[in-house]
Amino acid sequence: MDDLVKKAMAKWPNVPDCYGWLALDSRGQWFMRDERVQSLGSFQSGVAGSKGSLLKHEKLIEFINRNYAVDEEGRCYFQNGPQKVFVELEITPYVWRVNEPFTPVAHTGVSSKALACLMDERGRVYLKTDLGFGLVHSLDVGLVAEALEKGNCVLEECESQALPGQNHYVMSPQSIVQEKNT
């Protein structure tokens, strides 16, 4: 986490959390979701226009990536100065790119070590790592297949609906807050 962010957290400790405005898709891309977009449906809904605006500003994306974390409740967030901006997930907390020696690198740029490889009923491939749980980027599934052939990992089957509970992450922190408020 950036030192500037840590200082802001200490200076303003009681800033309210933000929900629904930031999302991570299955390709490791960040989306901004304003009130109009949120009113169209959840990030996971697939409703036209509900994803929001793809972030393209390189420095902003780098800032978000450096200050991205998962809390003890399994909610992903971006620490934006003193404010936690909770992240809506399309599928998992991390999206892994995989290089030739079978080293997973998160969408945030952090390298990790693969602990388990899973495949769901739709053929999507996931990795459990020492950093956390995530989907393998679609462009790198072939590299995972090569690693399986070489015996670098063993493939386990899984059910996609069970993954958040089994791997301790929350797809939509906003929906939990909305349920508590109704």
ABEGO torsion letter per residue (X at the ends): XBAAAAAAAAABAABBBBBGABBBBAAGBBBBBBAAAAAAEBAAAGBBGAAEBBBABAAAAAAAAAABBBBAAGBBBBBBEABBBBBBBAABABBBBBBAAGBBBBAAGBBBBBABBBBBAAGBBBBBBAAEBBBBBAAAAAAAAAAAAAGABBBBBBBAAAAAAAAGBBABAAAAAAAAAX
